[in-house]
């Protein structure tokens, strides 16, 4: 039985999850081969995959002598979990405060600003 998922993924864990989300399933050797730079040692990848499995993000099947890993948590679910963690930890559980912080930093493109305006208008129209 796996333990409860951790709220956020470490940098190494996220790199490996990206490979598994992209490929669907992979052995340790597959992950090592396609991992973007900087490279990680086989033993590091193996240890990190085992950690991800313990955390409940991935599972494995045996294929001969190899373990084939696959994600059991979707990318969107992992992203939502990370956002929820930041929301509660830094913004007092206020989506409005988080949105103001994100919008106020000035890094949004004009297209993103327009998309946000449309979403706010749609939300306003549903109340």
N, CA, C and O atoms as CSV, one atom per row, in Angstrom:
chain,resi,resn,atom,element,x,y,z
A,1,UNK,N,N,0.847,-1.170,0.000
A,1,UNK,CA,C,0.000,0.000,0.000
A,1,UNK,C,C,0.892,1.232,0.000
A,1,UNK,O,O,1.802,1.333,0.822
A,2,UNK,N,N,0.645,2.174,-0.911
A,2,UNK,CA,C,1.465,3.373,-0.987
A,2,UNK,C,C,0.976,4.416,0.006
A,2,UNK,O,O,-0.195,4.455,0.385
A,3,UNK,N,N,1.919,5.260,0.412
A,3,UNK,CA,C,1.550,6.306,1.353
A,3,UNK,C,C,0.888,7.463,0.618
A,3,UNK,O,O,0.851,7.483,-0.612
A,4,UNK,N,N,0.366,8.420,1.370
A,4,UNK,CA,C,-0.301,9.575,0.785
A,4,UNK,C,C,0.693,10.382,-0.047
A,4,UNK,O,O,1.848,10.547,0.345
A,5,UNK,N,N,0.243,10.881,-1.188
A,5,UNK,CA,C,1.094,11.660,-2.067
A,5,UNK,C,C,1.630,12.893,-1.356
A,5,UNK,O,O,0.907,13.549,-0.606
A,6,UNK,N,N,2.911,13.209,-1.595
A,6,UNK,CA,C,3.478,14.456,-1.104
A,6,UNK,C,C,2.837,15.599,-1.883
A,6,UNK,O,O,2.390,15.414,-3.014
A,7,UNK,N,N,2.795,16.774,-1.274
A,7,UNK,CA,C,2.126,17.902,-1.904
A,7,UNK,C,C,2.811,18.357,-3.176
A,7,UNK,O,O,2.144,18.694,-4.155
A,8,UNK,N,N,4.125,18.370,-3.174
A,8,UNK,CA,C,4.856,18.882,-4.327
A,8,UNK,C,C,5.969,17.910,-4.704
A,8,UNK,O,O,6.428,17.106,-3.892
A,9,UNK,N,N,6.381,18.011,-5.948
A,9,UNK,CA,C,7.473,17.187,-6.456
A,9,UNK,C,C,8.783,17.959,-6.351
A,9,UNK,O,O,8.816,19.168,-6.580
A,10,UNK,N,N,9.862,17.258,-6.004
A,10,UNK,CA,C,11.183,17.889,-6.032
A,10,UNK,C,C,11.583,18.105,-7.487
A,10,UNK,O,O,10.928,17.595,-8.395
A,11,UNK,N,N,12.653,18.859,-7.710
A,11,UNK,CA,C,13.123,19.098,-9.076
A,11,UNK,C,C,13.462,17.794,-9.794
A,11,UNK,O,O,13.070,17.596,-10.944
A,12,UNK,N,N,14.193,16.901,-9.114
A,12,UNK,CA,C,14.540,15.614,-9.737
A,12,UNK,C,C,13.287,14.796,-10.037
A,12,UNK,O,O,13.160,14.213,-11.114
A,13,UNK,N,N,12.377,14.758,-9.091
A,13,UNK,CA,C,11.144,13.999,-9.288
A,13,UNK,C,C,10.347,14.540,-10.464
A,13,UNK,O,O,9.825,13.768,-11.269
A,14,UNK,N,N,10.249,15.848,-10.568
A,14,UNK,CA,C,9.507,16.454,-11.674
A,14,UNK,C,C,10.150,16.133,-13.014
A,14,UNK,O,O,9.440,15.867,-13.984
A,15,UNK,N,N,11.466,16.151,-13.092
A,15,UNK,CA,C,12.155,15.801,-14.347
A,15,UNK,C,C,11.793,14.385,-14.790
A,15,UNK,O,O,11.539,14.143,-15.970
A,16,UNK,N,N,11.770,13.456,-13.842
A,16,UNK,CA,C,11.445,12.074,-14.191
A,16,UNK,C,C,9.968,11.921,-14.521
A,16,UNK,O,O,9.606,11.169,-15.426
A,17,UNK,N,N,9.114,12.631,-13.791
A,17,UNK,CA,C,7.676,12.578,-14.088
A,17,UNK,C,C,7.408,13.110,-15.486
A,17,UNK,O,O,6.564,12.566,-16.198
A,18,UNK,N,N,8.109,14.162,-15.893
A,18,UNK,CA,C,7.929,14.700,-17.252
A,18,UNK,C,C,8.205,13.620,-18.296
A,18,UNK,O,O,7.473,13.504,-19.278
A,19,UNK,N,N,9.239,12.845,-18.090
A,19,UNK,CA,C,9.554,11.743,-19.015
A,19,UNK,C,C,8.419,10.730,-19.021
A,19,UNK,O,O,7.976,10.307,-20.089
A,20,UNK,N,N,7.943,10.336,-17.844
A,20,UNK,CA,C,6.877,9.332,-17.781
A,20,UNK,C,C,5.564,9.871,-18.346
A,20,UNK,O,O,4.850,9.135,-19.027
A,21,UNK,N,N,5.231,11.123,-18.086
A,21,UNK,CA,C,4.011,11.691,-18.669
A,21,UNK,C,C,4.110,11.735,-20.188
A,21,UNK,O,O,3.124,11.498,-20.886
A,22,UNK,N,N,5.286,12.034,-20.693
A,22,UNK,CA,C,5.478,12.116,-22.151
A,22,UNK,C,C,5.436,10.723,-22.800
A,22,UNK,O,O,4.784,10.533,-23.826
A,23,UNK,N,N,6.121,9.772,-22.207
A,23,UNK,CA,C,6.241,8.430,-22.797
A,23,UNK,C,C,5.114,7.482,-22.407
A,23,UNK,O,O,4.789,6.561,-23.156
A,24,UNK,N,N,4.521,7.703,-21.241
A,24,UNK,CA,C,3.480,6.803,-20.769
A,24,UNK,C,C,4.019,5.697,-19.891
A,24,UNK,O,O,3.427,5.382,-18.859
A,25,UNK,N,N,5.129,5.102,-20.281
A,25,UNK,CA,C,5.754,4.035,-19.507
A,25,UNK,C,C,7.215,3.943,-19.920
A,25,UNK,O,O,7.564,4.204,-21.071
A,26,UNK,N,N,8.067,3.567,-18.965
A,26,UNK,CA,C,9.496,3.502,-19.254
A,26,UNK,C,C,10.222,2.725,-18.170
A,26,UNK,O,O,9.806,2.696,-17.012
A,27,UNK,N,N,11.319,2.096,-18.575
A,27,UNK,CA,C,12.217,1.461,-17.616
A,27,UNK,C,C,13.184,2.523,-17.098
A,27,UNK,O,O,13.213,3.649,-17.596
A,28,UNK,N,N,13.969,2.150,-16.096
A,28,UNK,CA,C,14.987,3.078,-15.588
A,28,UNK,C,C,15.936,3.462,-16.717
A,28,UNK,O,O,16.270,4.636,-16.879
A,29,UNK,N,N,16.371,2.473,-17.498
A,29,UNK,CA,C,17.299,2.746,-18.604
A,29,UNK,C,C,16.668,3.682,-19.633
A,29,UNK,O,O,17.341,4.564,-20.164
A,30,UNK,N,N,15.375,3.493,-19.915
A,30,UNK,CA,C,14.687,4.383,-20.857
A,30,UNK,C,C,14.727,5.825,-20.358
A,30,UNK,O,O,15.012,6.750,-21.119
A,31,UNK,N,N,14.440,5.999,-19.085
A,31,UNK,CA,C,14.423,7.349,-18.504
A,31,UNK,C,C,15.814,7.966,-18.583
A,31,UNK,O,O,15.958,9.119,-18.989
A,32,UNK,N,N,16.834,7.211,-18.200
A,32,UNK,CA,C,18.216,7.706,-18.251
A,32,UNK,C,C,18.556,8.141,-19.679
A,32,UNK,O,O,19.182,9.182,-19.879
A,33,UNK,N,N,18.146,7.350,-20.664
A,33,UNK,CA,C,18.485,7.626,-22.061
A,33,UNK,C,C,17.836,8.896,-22.613
A,33,UNK,O,O,18.444,9.593,-23.425
A,34,UNK,N,N,16.619,9.203,-22.188
A,34,UNK,CA,C,15.903,10.343,-22.775
A,34,UNK,C,C,15.856,11.576,-21.877
A,34,UNK,O,O,15.321,12.612,-22.270
A,35,UNK,N,N,16.410,11.467,-20.687
A,35,UNK,CA,C,16.387,12.582,-19.753
A,35,UNK,C,C,17.190,13.749,-20.319
A,35,UNK,O,O,18.346,13.578,-20.706
A,36,UNK,N,N,16.578,14.941,-20.370
A,36,UNK,CA,C,17.330,16.092,-20.873
A,36,UNK,C,C,18.471,16.461,-19.912
A,36,UNK,O,O,18.432,16.098,-18.736
A,37,UNK,N,N,19.476,17.175,-20.407
A,37,UNK,CA,C,20.594,17.572,-19.551
A,37,UNK,C,C,20.122,18.424,-18.379
A,37,UNK,O,O,19.107,19.110,-18.498
A,38,UNK,N,N,20.812,18.402,-17.275
A,38,UNK,CA,C,22.011,17.611,-17.019
A,38,UNK,C,C,21.654,16.148,-16.763
A,38,UNK,O,O,20.582,15.841,-16.242
A,39,UNK,N,N,22.566,15.253,-17.137
A,39,UNK,CA,C,22.280,13.826,-16.965
A,39,UNK,C,C,22.250,13.440,-15.489
A,39,UNK,O,O,22.848,14.101,-14.640
A,40,UNK,N,N,21.543,12.364,-15.214
A,40,UNK,CA,C,21.525,11.786,-13.874
A,40,UNK,C,C,22.041,10.352,-13.969
A,40,UNK,O,O,21.827,9.672,-14.973
A,41,UNK,N,N,22.710,9.907,-12.934
A,41,UNK,CA,C,23.223,8.543,-12.894
A,41,UNK,C,C,22.059,7.559,-12.817
A,41,UNK,O,O,20.987,7.880,-12.303
A,42,UNK,N,N,22.289,6.365,-13.333
A,42,UNK,CA,C,21.286,5.302,-13.315
A,42,UNK,C,C,20.777,5.091,-11.888
A,42,UNK,O,O,19.572,4.983,-11.663
A,43,UNK,N,N,21.698,5.034,-10.933
A,43,UNK,CA,C,21.298,4.774,-9.542
A,43,UNK,C,C,20.440,5.913,-8.983
A,43,UNK,O,O,19.539,5.667,-8.181
A,44,UNK,N,N,20.706,7.132,-9.390
A,44,UNK,CA,C,19.904,8.275,-8.946
A,44,UNK,C,C,18.499,8.184,-9.520
A,44,UNK,O,O,17.520,8.428,-8.814
A,45,UNK,N,N,18.394,7.836,-10.795
A,45,UNK,CA,C,17.087,7.691,-11.433
A,45,UNK,C,C,16.307,6.565,-10.765
A,45,UNK,O,O,15.121,6.717,-10.475
A,46,UNK,N,N,16.967,5.440,-10.522
A,46,UNK,CA,C,16.313,4.303,-9.871
A,46,UNK,C,C,15.793,4.702,-8.484
A,46,UNK,O,O,14.643,4.421,-8.147
A,47,UNK,N,N,16.621,5.342,-7.700
A,47,UNK,CA,C,16.222,5.763,-6.352
A,47,UNK,C,C,15.053,6.742,-6.409
A,47,UNK,O,O,14.117,6.645,-5.617
A,48,UNK,N,N,15.111,7.678,-7.340
A,48,UNK,CA,C,14.044,8.684,-7.457
A,48,UNK,C,C,12.744,8.041,-7.917
A,48,UNK,O,O,11.674,8.406,-7.429
A,49,UNK,N,N,12.813,7.090,-8.847
A,49,UNK,CA,C,11.601,6.383,-9.277
A,49,UNK,C,C,10.994,5.599,-8.120
A,49,UNK,O,O,9.773,5.560,-7.969
A,50,UNK,N,N,11.828,4.981,-7.313
A,50,UNK,CA,C,11.314,4.253,-6.148
A,50,UNK,C,C,10.636,5.217,-5.167
A,50,UNK,O,O,9.602,4.893,-4.583
A,51,UNK,N,N,11.223,6.390,-4.997
A,51,UNK,CA,C,10.625,7.404,-4.128
A,51,UNK,C,C,9.284,7.853,-4.680
A,51,UNK,O,O,8.315,7.989,-3.933
A,52,UNK,N,N,9.224,8.085,-5.992
A,52,UNK,CA,C,7.960,8.488,-6.619
A,52,UNK,C,C,6.894,7.411,-6.447
A,52,UNK,O,O,5.717,7.719,-6.260
A,53,UNK,N,N,7.304,6.164,-6.510
A,53,UNK,CA,C,6.349,5.074,-6.311
A,53,UNK,C,C,5.865,5.043,-4.860
A,53,UNK,O,O,4.676,4.852,-4.602
A,54,UNK,N,N,6.777,5.230,-3.926
A,54,UNK,CA,C,6.400,5.275,-2.507
A,54,UNK,C,C,5.435,6.420,-2.237
A,54,UNK,O,O,4.510,6.283,-1.436
A,55,UNK,N,N,5.650,7.552,-2.906
A,55,UNK,CA,C,4.788,8.725,-2.732
A,55,UNK,C,C,3.441,8.569,-3.441
A,55,UNK,O,O,2.531,9.367,-3.214
A,56,UNK,N,N,3.304,7.557,-4.291
A,56,UNK,CA,C,2.034,7.317,-4.955
A,56,UNK,C,C,1.870,7.992,-6.298
A,56,UNK,O,O,0.759,8.047,-6.824
A,57,UNK,N,N,2.955,8.510,-6.871
A,57,UNK,CA,C,2.872,9.181,-8.170
A,57,UNK,C,C,2.986,8.217,-9.344
A,57,UNK,O,O,2.438,8.472,-10.417
A,58,UNK,N,N,3.697,7.111,-9.142
A,58,UNK,CA,C,3.894,6.133,-10.210
A,58,UNK,C,C,3.704,4.726,-9.661
A,58,UNK,O,O,3.655,4.514,-8.449
A,59,UNK,N,N,3.597,3.773,-10.577
A,59,UNK,CA,C,3.544,2.354,-10.233
A,59,UNK,C,C,4.427,1.626,-11.243
A,59,UNK,O,O,4.881,2.215,-12.224
A,60,UNK,N,N,4.662,0.355,-10.997
A,60,UNK,CA,C,5.471,-0.406,-11.954
A,60,UNK,C,C,4.835,-1.766,-12.227
A,60,UNK,O,O,4.028,-2.284,-11.455
A,61,UNK,N,N,5.243,-2.310,-13.363
A,61,UNK,CA,C,4.913,-3.677,-13.741
A,61,UNK,C,C,6.225,-4.369,-14.052
A,61,UNK,O,O,7.182,-3.729,-14.488
A,62,UNK,N,N,6.274,-5.661,-13.832
A,62,UNK,CA,C,7.480,-6.408,-14.170
A,62,UNK,C,C,7.379,-6.891,-15.608
A,62,UNK,O,O,6.360,-7.437,-16.031
A,63,UNK,N,N,8.462,-6.678,-16.348
A,63,UNK,CA,C,8.568,-7.155,-17.725
A,63,UNK,C,C,9.878,-7.932,-17.803
A,63,UNK,O,O,10.938,-7.365,-18.070
A,64,UNK,N,N,9.787,-9.233,-17.566
A,64,UNK,CA,C,11.008,-10.022,-17.439
A,64,UNK,C,C,11.714,-9.602,-16.166
A,64,UNK,O,O,11.140,-9.644,-15.078
A,65,UNK,N,N,12.972,-9.195,-16.315
A,65,UNK,CA,C,13.733,-8.737,-15.148
A,65,UNK,C,C,13.612,-7.242,-14.928
A,65,UNK,O,O,14.058,-6.737,-13.898
A,66,UNK,N,N,13.027,-6.529,-15.858
A,66,UNK,CA,C,12.946,-5.065,-15.759
A,66,UNK,C,C,11.623,-4.624,-15.144
A,66,UNK,O,O,10.590,-5.272,-15.312
A,67,UNK,N,N,11.683,-3.532,-14.446
A,67,UNK,CA,C,10.473,-2.866,-13.966
A,67,UNK,C,C,10.130,-1.774,-14.979
A,67,UNK,O,O,10.988,-0.990,-15.385
A,68,UNK,N,N,8.871,-1.742,-15.373
A,68,UNK,CA,C,8.398,-0.708,-16.291
A,68,UNK,C,C,7.482,0.207,-15.484
A,68,UNK,O,O,6.445,-0.220,-14.977
A,69,UNK,N,N,7.879,1.462,-15.375
A,69,UNK,CA,C,7.156,2.433,-14.554
A,69,UNK,C,C,6.154,3.211,-15.401
A,69,UNK,O,O,6.375,3.452,-16.588
A,70,UNK,N,N,5.051,3.597,-14.769
A,70,UNK,CA,C,4.042,4.412,-15.456
A,70,UNK,C,C,3.402,5.352,-14.436
A,70,UNK,O,O,3.282,5.006,-13.260
A,71,UNK,N,N,2.991,6.540,-14.885
A,71,UNK,CA,C,2.384,7.493,-13.950
A,71,UNK,C,C,0.984,7.049,-13.540
A,71,UNK,O,O,0.241,6.487,-14.345
A,72,UNK,N,N,0.634,7.303,-12.291
A,72,UNK,CA,C,-0.731,7.073,-11.823
A,72,UNK,C,C,-1.381,8.395,-11.413
A,72,UNK,O,O,-2.562,8.440,-11.068
A,73,UNK,N,N,-0.597,9.459,-11.457
A,73,UNK,CA,C,-1.090,10.810,-11.198
A,73,UNK,C,C,-0.902,11.611,-12.481
A,73,UNK,O,O,0.201,11.670,-13.024
A,74,UNK,N,N,-1.971,12.223,-12.962
A,74,UNK,CA,C,-1.907,13.025,-14.178
A,74,UNK,C,C,-1.140,14.322,-13.923
A,74,UNK,O,O,-1.088,14.819,-12.798
A,75,UNK,N,N,-0.553,14.852,-14.982
A,75,UNK,CA,C,0.201,16.107,-14.898
A,75,UNK,C,C,-0.655,17.224,-14.303
A,75,UNK,O,O,-0.187,17.969,-13.443
A,76,UNK,N,N,-1.908,17.347,-14.755
A,76,UNK,CA,C,-2.788,18.402,-14.247
A,76,UNK,C,C,-3.063,18.245,-12.758
A,76,UNK,O,O,-3.145,19.240,-12.037
A,77,UNK,N,N,-3.205,17.014,-12.291
A,77,UNK,CA,C,-3.434,16.782,-10.865
A,77,UNK,C,C,-2.202,17.164,-10.039
A,77,UNK,O,O,-2.331,17.729,-8.953
A,78,UNK,N,N,-1.027,16.858,-10.551
A,78,UNK,CA,C,0.206,17.238,-9.850
A,78,UNK,C,C,0.353,18.757,-9.829
A,78,UNK,O,O,0.757,19.327,-8.815
A,79,UNK,N,N,0.027,19.414,-10.941
A,79,UNK,CA,C,0.104,20.879,-10.996
A,79,UNK,C,C,-0.881,21.513,-10.025
A,79,UNK,O,O,-0.548,22.477,-9.337
A,80,UNK,N,N,-2.093,20.970,-9.970
A,80,UNK,CA,C,-3.106,21.504,-9.054
A,80,UNK,C,C,-2.661,21.333,-7.606
A,80,UNK,O,O,-2.855,22.230,-6.786
A,81,UNK,N,N,-2.075,20.203,-7.295
A,81,UNK,CA,C,-1.583,19.959,-5.938
A,81,UNK,C,C,-0.507,20.976,-5.568
A,81,UNK,O,O,-0.507,21.507,-4.458
A,82,UNK,N,N,0.400,21.245,-6.487
A,82,UNK,CA,C,1.461,22.221,-6.223
A,82,UNK,C,C,0.882,23.622,-6.052
A,82,UNK,O,O,1.307,24.372,-5.172
A,83,UNK,N,N,-0.091,23.974,-6.894
A,83,UNK,CA,C,-0.725,25.293,-6.774
A,83,UNK,C,C,-1.480,25.417,-5.459
A,83,UNK,O,O,-1.428,26.465,-4.814
A,84,UNK,N,N,-2.174,24.374,-5.056
A,84,UNK,CA,C,-2.888,24.389,-3.780
A,84,UNK,C,C,-1.915,24.575,-2.615
A,84,UNK,O,O,-2.206,25.293,-1.658
A,85,UNK,N,N,-0.771,23.928,-2.708
A,85,UNK,CA,C,0.251,24.053,-1.674
A,85,UNK,C,C,0.710,25.513,-1.557
A,85,UNK,O,O,0.770,26.065,-0.458
A,86,UNK,N,N,1.029,26.123,-2.686
A,86,UNK,CA,C,1.459,27.533,-2.698
A,86,UNK,C,C,0.330,28.439,-2.218
A,86,UNK,O,O,0.567,29.364,-1.441
A,87,UNK,N,N,-0.888,28.183,-2.671
A,87,UNK,CA,C,-2.050,28.984,-2.280
A,87,UNK,C,C,-2.208,29.003,-0.759
A,87,UNK,O,O,-2.365,30.070,-0.166
A,88,UNK,N,N,-2.168,27.846,-0.137
A,88,UNK,CA,C,-2.379,27.764,1.306
A,88,UNK,C,C,-1.174,28.269,2.101
A,88,UNK,O,O,-1.324,28.884,3.157
A,89,UNK,N,N,0.010,28.001,1.580
A,89,UNK,CA,C,1.218,28.353,2.329
A,89,UNK,C,C,1.559,29.831,2.260
A,89,UNK,O,O,2.003,30.412,3.251
A,90,UNK,N,N,1.355,30.449,1.094
A,90,UNK,CA,C,1.820,31.818,0.907
A,90,UNK,C,C,0.721,32.858,0.753
A,90,UNK,O,O,0.984,34.052,0.896
A,91,UNK,N,N,-0.507,32.431,0.465
A,91,UNK,CA,C,-1.562,33.397,0.164
A,91,UNK,C,C,-2.779,33.249,1.069
A,91,UNK,O,O,-3.873,33.688,0.713
A,92,UNK,N,N,-2.601,32.643,2.215
A,92,UNK,CA,C,-3.687,32.542,3.178
A,92,UNK,C,C,-4.935,31.885,2.620
A,92,UNK,O,O,-6.052,32.235,2.999
A,93,UNK,N,N,-4.742,30.928,1.715
A,93,UNK,CA,C,-5.841,30.192,1.072
A,93,UNK,C,C,-6.753,31.083,0.240
A,93,UNK,O,O,-7.898,30.720,-0.030
A,94,UNK,N,N,-6.256,32.243,-0.168
A,94,UNK,CA,C,-7.053,33.176,-0.968
A,94,UNK,C,C,-6.633,33.145,-2.435
A,94,UNK,O,O,-5.567,33.652,-2.783
A,95,UNK,N,N,-7.470,32.548,-3.306
A,95,UNK,CA,C,-7.153,32.566,-4.732
A,95,UNK,C,C,-7.026,33.995,-5.268
A,95,UNK,O,O,-6.224,34.259,-6.163
A,96,UNK,N,N,-7.823,34.912,-4.713
A,96,UNK,CA,C,-7.743,36.307,-5.146
A,96,UNK,C,C,-6.376,36.910,-4.875
A,96,UNK,O,O,-5.805,37.579,-5.736
A,97,UNK,N,N,-5.848,36.672,-3.672
A,97,UNK,CA,C,-4.513,37.188,-3.343
A,97,UNK,C,C,-3.448,36.591,-4.256
A,97,UNK,O,O,-2.519,37.277,-4.680
A,98,UNK,N,N,-3.599,35.304,-4.550
A,98,UNK,CA,C,-2.639,34.641,-5.430
A,98,UNK,C,C,-2.732,35.223,-6.845
A,98,UNK,O,O,-1.710,35.486,-7.480
A,99,UNK,N,N,-3.953,35.421,-7.329
A,99,UNK,CA,C,-4.143,35.977,-8.674
A,99,UNK,C,C,-3.568,37.385,-8.773
A,99,UNK,O,O,-2.914,37.725,-9.759
A,100,UNK,N,N,-3.811,38.203,-7.751
A,100,UNK,CA,C,-3.292,39.574,-7.753
A,100,UNK,C,C,-1.763,39.552,-7.798
A,100,UNK,O,O,-1.149,40.335,-8.522
A,101,UNK,N,N,-1.155,38.658,-7.026
A,101,UNK,CA,C,0.304,38.555,-7.030
A,101,UNK,C,C,0.825,38.137,-8.404
A,101,UNK,O,O,1.832,38.661,-8.880
A,102,UNK,N,N,0.139,37.203,-9.026
A,102,UNK,CA,C,0.584,36.728,-10.343
A,102,UNK,C,C,0.371,37.782,-11.429
A,102,UNK,O,O,1.227,37.985,-12.289
A,103,UNK,N,N,-0.766,38.437,-11.376
A,103,UNK,CA,C,-1.086,39.440,-12.395
A,103,UNK,C,C,-0.249,40.699,-12.199
A,103,UNK,O,O,0.159,41.339,-13.168
A,104,UNK,N,N,0.000,41.045,-10.953
A,104,UNK,CA,C,0.686,42.287,-10.639
A,104,UNK,C,C,2.165,42.306,-10.942
A,104,UNK,O,O,2.779,43.372,-10.901
A,105,UNK,N,N,2.762,41.164,-11.247
A,105,UNK,CA,C,4.211,41.172,-11.461
A,105,UNK,C,C,4.606,41.642,-12.863
A,105,UNK,O,O,5.794,41.792,-13.149
A,106,UNK,N,N,3.625,41.877,-13.738
A,106,UNK,CA,C,3.903,42.457,-15.050
A,106,UNK,C,C,4.491,41.532,-16.085
A,106,UNK,O,O,4.939,42.000,-17.132
A,107,UNK,N,N,4.509,40.240,-15.837
A,107,UNK,CA,C,5.111,39.311,-16.799
A,107,UNK,C,C,4.116,38.655,-17.732
A,107,UNK,O,O,4.486,37.754,-18.485
A,108,UNK,N,N,2.869,39.077,-17.705
A,108,UNK,CA,C,1.852,38.477,-18.570
A,108,UNK,C,C,1.912,39.081,-19.963
A,108,UNK,O,O,2.140,40.279,-20.131
A,109,UNK,N,N,1.703,38.233,-20.952
A,109,UNK,CA,C,1.607,38.727,-22.324
A,109,UNK,C,C,0.242,39.369,-22.527
A,109,UNK,O,O,-0.669,39.174,-21.722
A,110,UNK,N,N,0.103,40.135,-23.602
A,110,UNK,CA,C,-1.187,40.744,-23.913
A,110,UNK,C,C,-2.260,39.678,-24.109
A,110,UNK,O,O,-3.403,39.868,-23.694
A,111,UNK,N,N,-1.907,38.568,-24.733
A,111,UNK,CA,C,-2.869,37.481,-24.954
A,111,UNK,C,C,-3.319,36.884,-23.621
A,111,UNK,O,O,-4.497,36.565,-23.455
A,112,UNK,N,N,-2.402,36.731,-22.679
A,112,UNK,CA,C,-2.762,36.199,-21.368
A,112,UNK,C,C,-3.668,37.162,-20.610
A,112,UNK,O,O,-4.605,36.738,-19.933
A,113,UNK,N,N,-3.389,38.449,-20.723
A,113,UNK,CA,C,-4.242,39.457,-20.076
A,113,UNK,C,C,-5.654,39.379,-20.649
A,113,UNK,O,O,-6.630,39.439,-19.901
A,114,UNK,N,N,-5.766,39.249,-21.945
A,114,UNK,CA,C,-7.086,39.151,-22.581
A,114,UNK,C,C,-7.809,37.885,-22.148
A,114,UNK,O,O,-9.015,37.911,-21.905
A,115,UNK,N,N,-7.093,36.797,-22.052
A,115,UNK,CA,C,-7.700,35.539,-21.600
A,115,UNK,C,C,-8.228,35.691,-20.177
A,115,UNK,O,O,-9.323,35.219,-19.869
A,116,UNK,N,N,-7.472,36.335,-19.322
A,116,UNK,CA,C,-7.910,36.556,-17.942
A,116,UNK,C,C,-9.148,37.444,-17.915
A,116,UNK,O,O,-10.080,37.191,-17.151
A,117,UNK,N,N,-9.159,38.475,-18.739
A,117,UNK,CA,C,-10.333,39.355,-18.810
A,117,UNK,C,C,-11.577,38.563,-19.211
A,117,UNK,O,O,-12.648,38.736,-18.629
A,118,UNK,N,N,-11.425,37.696,-20.207
A,118,UNK,CA,C,-12.564,36.873,-20.656
A,118,UNK,C,C,-13.048,35.950,-19.540
A,118,UNK,O,O,-14.252,35.804,-19.327
A,119,UNK,N,N,-12.115,35.334,-18.835
A,119,UNK,CA,C,-12.489,34.442,-17.733
A,119,UNK,C,C,-13.210,35.208,-16.622
A,119,UNK,O,O,-14.179,34.705,-16.052
A,120,UNK,N,N,-12.746,36.413,-16.313
A,120,UNK,CA,C,-13.386,37.214,-15.272
A,120,UNK,C,C,-14.779,37.646,-15.709
A,120,UNK,O,O,-15.712,37.639,-14.905
A,121,UNK,N,N,-14.927,38.019,-16.966
A,121,UNK,CA,C,-16.250,38.406,-17.471
A,121,UNK,C,C,-17.208,37.225,-17.440
A,121,UNK,O,O,-18.375,37.373,-17.077
A,122,UNK,N,N,-16.715,36.055,-17.820
A,122,UNK,CA,C,-17.532,34.849,-17.796
A,122,UNK,C,C,-17.951,34.541,-16.363
A,122,UNK,O,O,-19.108,34.209,-16.104
A,123,UNK,N,N,-17.022,34.651,-15.453
A,123,UNK,CA,C,-17.311,34.392,-14.027
A,123,UNK,C,C,-18.320,35.408,-13.502
A,123,UNK,O,O,-19.232,35.054,-12.755
A,124,UNK,N,N,-18.158,36.645,-13.885
A,124,UNK,CA,C,-19.073,37.713,-13.464
A,124,UNK,C,C,-20.487,37.452,-13.992
A,124,UNK,O,O,-21.467,37.739,-13.305
A,125,UNK,N,N,-20.595,36.920,-15.186
A,125,UNK,CA,C,-21.887,36.639,-15.809
A,125,UNK,C,C,-22.604,35.446,-15.199
A,125,UNK,O,O,-23.814,35.306,-15.377
A,126,UNK,N,N,-21.893,34.588,-14.489
A,126,UNK,CA,C,-22.516,33.410,-13.892
A,126,UNK,C,C,-23.051,33.675,-12.499
A,126,UNK,O,O,-23.704,32.813,-11.909
A,127,UNK,N,N,-22.787,34.838,-11.975
A,127,UNK,CA,C,-23.263,35.147,-10.609
A,127,UNK,C,C,-24.543,35.907,-10.619
A,127,UNK,O,O,-25.071,36.241,-9.558
